[in-house]
Amino acid sequence: MNWTKPVILSPRDFDINISSPGNVIFHDGYYYLSVQTYPRPNGEKYGNEKSRVFTMKSKDLMNWEEPVMLMVKGDIPVEDMGRMIDPYILEDDGTFYCFYKQNGVSFSTSKDLVNWEFRGNTACGENVCVLNENDEFYIIHSPKNGIGLLKTKDLKEFTDCGVTYLGQKEWPWAKDRITDGFVYDLTGTGYGHRYCMFFHGDDFDSHFFDASLAVVFFNQLDELWPDIRK
Amino acid sequence: MFSNRYSVVFPLSERFAYRDPAAYIKDGTVYLFFSLVENAPTGSSSIWPRARAPIS
């Protein structure tokens, strides 16, 4: 794959620090990209208690409007929502599900991307990506190292399907952590595989954050998570 | 030995780390969104670029 030079889309602003794009969905004529704010006004390594989840919308995937906060806890004051990051939005049969990192992974639902109702949470790694196939949710998440998978039919009972480390043993650029898996269903796109998964690998030797972006292709979820058959 | 097809999209550089990928494919083009973290003397700053690639 030959990539264009990256284009910076958000301001370099420590007080807001838009980051961790979750995914894009198309709804009512707009593309919506879920993102987090991750304020580090004093040079902190991690975002402070004001970190929240947002969407930005676009007509063309190129020009994006200002971020709008997702009130995923319903009609409560912003300061009472708690720190939350890593949003991912899934549409299923007219209902939007927003998954985000708070007390493991939390999830809320909406019919319009504006009014949200908190639904629950479960123990989980961070930075989730969620597929909905065969009436089952597959939650791809990141524990301390590796990329894990949970499956659930009802967001109440969850089955742990293990963790994949891909080729970490052979990849010096990812020797310290494989993380943040983003699985995309390639059906109908012209690729020769069913899925790809973007992720980043950490090599902590020299910098504050040391990460490379990579992509792996596969055809069945059980190639990476054999325990999914259980 | 890991046998799946894979590629490194953006390798770590002296100046930047690349994190938190998300992708969307439309009309044969992959839109890749990610956090770009600058290794600055005061720490790092996250900014958010977009790169595109044709399907190949």
Boltz contact constraints between the chains, C-beta under 6 A:
constraints:
  - contact:
      token1: [A, 1]
      token2: [B, 53]
      max_distance: 6.0
  - contact:
      token1: [A, 1]
      token2: [B, 56]
      max_distance: 6.0
  - contact:
      token1: [A, 3]
      token2: [B, 51]
      max_distance: 6.0
  - contact:
      token1: [A, 3]
      token2: [B, 53]
      max_distance: 6.0
  - contact:
      token1: [A, 4]
      token2: [B, 51]
      max_distance: 6.0
  - contact:
      token1: [A, 4]
      token2: [B, 52]
      max_distance: 6.0
  - contact:
      token1: [A, 6]
      token2: [B, 49]
      max_distance: 6.0
  - contact:
      token1: [A, 6]
      token2: [B, 51]
      max_distance: 6.0
  - contact:
      token1: [A, 7]
      token2: [B, 49]
      max_distance: 6.0
  - contact:
      token1: [A, 7]
      token2: [B, 50]
      max_distance: 6.0
  - contact:
      token1: [A, 8]
      token2: [B, 47]
      max_distance: 6.0
  - contact:
      token1: [A, 8]
      token2: [B, 49]
      max_distance: 6.0
  - contact:
      token1: [A, 9]
      token2: [B, 48]
      max_distance: 6.0
  - contact:
      token1: [A, 9]
      token2: [B, 50]
      max_distance: 6.0
  - contact:
      token1: [A, 10]
      token2: [B, 47]
      max_distance: 6.0
  - contact:
      token1: [A, 10]
      token2: [B, 48]
      max_distance: 6.0
  - contact:
      token1: [A, 12]
      token2: [B, 45]
      max_distance: 6.0
  - contact:
      token1: [A, 12]
      token2: [B, 47]
      max_distance: 6.0
  - contact:
      token1: [A, 17]
      token2: [B, 46]
      max_distance: 6.0
  - contact:
      token1: [A, 18]
      token2: [B, 48]
      max_distance: 6.0
  - contact:
      token1: [A, 19]
      token2: [B, 35]
      max_distance: 6.0
  - contact:
      token1: [A, 19]
      token2: [B, 46]
      max_distance: 6.0
  - contact:
      token1: [A, 19]
      token2: [B, 48]
      max_distance: 6.0
  - contact:
      token1: [A, 20]
      token2: [B, 20]
      max_distance: 6.0
  - contact:
      token1: [A, 20]
      token2: [B, 35]
      max_distance: 6.0
  - contact:
      token1: [A, 21]
      token2: [B, 22]
      max_distance: 6.0
  - contact:
      token1: [A, 21]
      token2: [B, 33]
      max_distance: 6.0
  - contact:
      token1: [A, 22]
      token2: [B, 22]
      max_distance: 6.0
  - contact:
      token1: [A, 23]
      token2: [B, 22]
      max_distance: 6.0
  - contact:
      token1: [A, 24]
      token2: [B, 24]
      max_distance: 6.0
  - contact:
      token1: [A, 43]
      token2: [B, 42]
      max_distance: 6.0
  - contact:
      token1: [A, 43]
      token2: [B, 43]
      max_distance: 6.0
  - contact:
      token1: [A, 61]
      token2: [B, 31]
      max_distance: 6.0
  - contact:
      token1: [A, 167]
      token2: [B, 2]
      max_distance: 6.0
  - contact:
      token1: [A, 170]
      token2: [B, 2]
      max_distance: 6.0
  - contact:
      token1: [A, 180]
      token2: [B, 20]
      max_distance: 6.0
  - contact:
      token1: [A, 182]
      token2: [B, 21]
      max_distance: 6.0
  - contact:
      token1: [A, 182]
      token2: [B, 22]
      max_distance: 6.0
  - contact:
      token1: [A, 184]
      token2: [B, 23]
      max_distance: 6.0
  - contact:
      token1: [A, 189]
      token2: [B, 25]
      max_distance: 6.0
  - contact:
      token1: [A, 190]
      token2: [B, 55]
      max_distance: 6.0
  - contact:
      token1: [A, 198]
      token2: [B, 21]
      max_distance: 6.0
  - contact:
      token1: [A, 198]
      token2: [B, 23]
      max_distance: 6.0
  - contact:
      token1: [A, 200]
      token2: [B, 19]
      max_distance: 6.0
  - contact:
      token1: [A, 207]
      token2: [B, 39]
      max_distance: 6.0
  - contact:
      token1: [A, 208]
      token2: [B, 39]
      max_distance: 6.0
  - contact:
      token1: [A, 208]
      token2: [B, 43]
      max_distance: 6.0
  - contact:
      token1: [A, 208]
      token2: [B, 44]
      max_distance: 6.0
  - contact:
      token1: [A, 209]
      token2: [B, 17]
      max_distance: 6.0
  - contact:
      token1: [A, 209]
      token2: [B, 37]
      max_distance: 6.0
  - contact:
      token1: [A, 209]
      token2: [B, 44]
      max_distance: 6.0
  - contact:
      token1: [A, 210]
      token2: [B, 12]
      max_distance: 6.0
  - contact:
      token1: [A, 210]
      token2: [B, 17]
      max_distance: 6.0
  - contact:
      token1: [A, 211]
      token2: [B, 17]
      max_distance: 6.0
  - contact:
      token1: [A, 211]
      token2: [B, 18]
      max_distance: 6.0
  - contact:
      token1: [A, 211]
      token2: [B, 19]
      max_distance: 6.0
  - contact:
      token1: [A, 212]
      token2: [B, 8]
      max_distance: 6.0
  - contact:
      token1: [A, 212]
      token2: [B, 11]
      max_distance: 6.0
  - contact:
      token1: [A, 212]
      token2: [B, 12]
      max_distance: 6.0
  - contact:
      token1: [A, 213]
      token2: [B, 9]
      max_distance: 6.0
  - contact:
      token1: [A, 213]
      token2: [B, 10]
      max_distance: 6.0
  - contact:
      token1: [A, 213]
      token2: [B, 18]
      max_distance: 6.0
  - contact:
      token1: [A, 213]
      token2: [B, 21]
      max_distance: 6.0
  - contact:
      token1: [A, 214]
      token2: [B, 8]
      max_distance: 6.0
  - contact:
      token1: [A, 214]
      token2: [B, 9]
      max_distance: 6.0
  - contact:
      token1: [A, 215]
      token2: [B, 7]
      max_distance: 6.0
  - contact:
      token1: [A, 215]
      token2: [B, 9]
      max_distance: 6.0
  - contact:
      token1: [A, 216]
      token2: [B, 4]
      max_distance: 6.0
  - contact:
      token1: [A, 216]
      token2: [B, 6]
      max_distance: 6.0
  - contact:
      token1: [A, 217]
      token2: [B, 5]
      max_distance: 6.0
  - contact:
      token1: [A, 218]
      token2: [B, 4]
      max_distance: 6.0
